[in-house]
Amino acid sequence: MRFLLWGSRIFIFLFLFAFALKNTDPVSVRFFFDSVWQAPLILIVLAFFAGGAGLGVMSLLGTVFGLRR
């Protein structure tokens, strides 16, 4: 069972690593007031994923602290 778990982890890591290597083209994200952020696509995807995960954790903090009482 451990072999299957580690095999799937390695497969997912290699798949995401190959995805990151294929998406290194610079893109620009345009915000309000004519501000532009230029970075490789994979960094932008990672930043927005991390931001979404952070917002999800912060939205659950009230529930977690309410259950502790």
C-alpha positions as CSV (number, residue, x, y, z in Angstrom):
1,M,0.0,0.0,0.0
2,R,2.8,2.4,0.8
3,F,4.4,1.7,-2.6
4,L,1.2,2.7,-4.3
5,L,0.9,5.9,-2.3
6,W,4.5,6.9,-3.0
7,G,4.1,6.0,-6.6
8,S,1.1,8.2,-7.0
9,R,2.8,11.1,-5.2
10,I,5.9,10.8,-7.5
11,F,3.6,10.6,-10.5
12,I,1.7,13.8,-9.5
13,F,4.9,15.6,-8.7
14,L,6.4,14.8,-12.1
15,F,3.2,15.7,-13.9
16,L,3.0,19.1,-12.2
17,F,6.8,19.7,-12.7
18,A,6.4,19.0,-16.4
19,F,3.4,21.3,-16.5
20,A,5.5,24.1,-14.9
21,L,8.4,23.6,-17.3
22,K,6.0,23.9,-20.3
23,N,4.4,27.1,-19.0
24,T,7.4,29.4,-18.6
25,D,6.2,32.0,-21.2
26,P,5.9,35.5,-19.8
27,V,2.3,36.7,-19.5
28,S,0.9,40.0,-18.2
29,V,-1.9,40.4,-15.8
30,R,-3.7,43.7,-15.9
31,F,-5.1,45.1,-12.7
32,F,-7.0,48.3,-12.1
33,F,-5.5,51.8,-12.6
34,D,-3.3,50.5,-15.5
35,S,-1.0,48.5,-13.3
36,V,0.5,45.4,-15.0
37,W,2.2,42.4,-13.5
38,Q,4.5,40.4,-15.9
39,A,5.7,37.0,-14.8
40,P,5.9,33.5,-16.1
41,L,2.5,31.8,-16.3
42,I,3.3,29.1,-13.7
43,L,4.2,31.7,-11.1
44,I,0.9,33.6,-11.7
45,V,-1.0,30.3,-11.4
46,L,0.9,29.4,-8.2
47,A,0.3,32.9,-6.7
48,F,-3.4,32.8,-7.4
49,F,-3.7,29.2,-6.1
50,A,-1.9,30.2,-2.9
51,G,-4.0,33.3,-2.5
52,G,-7.2,31.2,-2.9
53,A,-6.0,28.7,-0.4
54,G,-5.1,31.5,2.1
55,L,-8.5,33.0,1.7
56,G,-10.1,29.6,2.3
57,V,-8.2,29.1,5.5
58,M,-9.0,32.6,6.7
59,S,-12.7,32.1,6.0
60,L,-12.7,28.9,8.2
61,L,-10.9,30.6,11.2
62,G,-14.1,31.9,12.7
63,T,-15.7,28.4,12.6
64,V,-12.6,26.8,14.1
65,F,-12.3,29.2,16.9
66,G,-16.0,29.0,17.6
67,L,-15.8,25.2,17.9
68,R,-12.9,25.5,20.4
69,R,-15.2,27.2,22.9
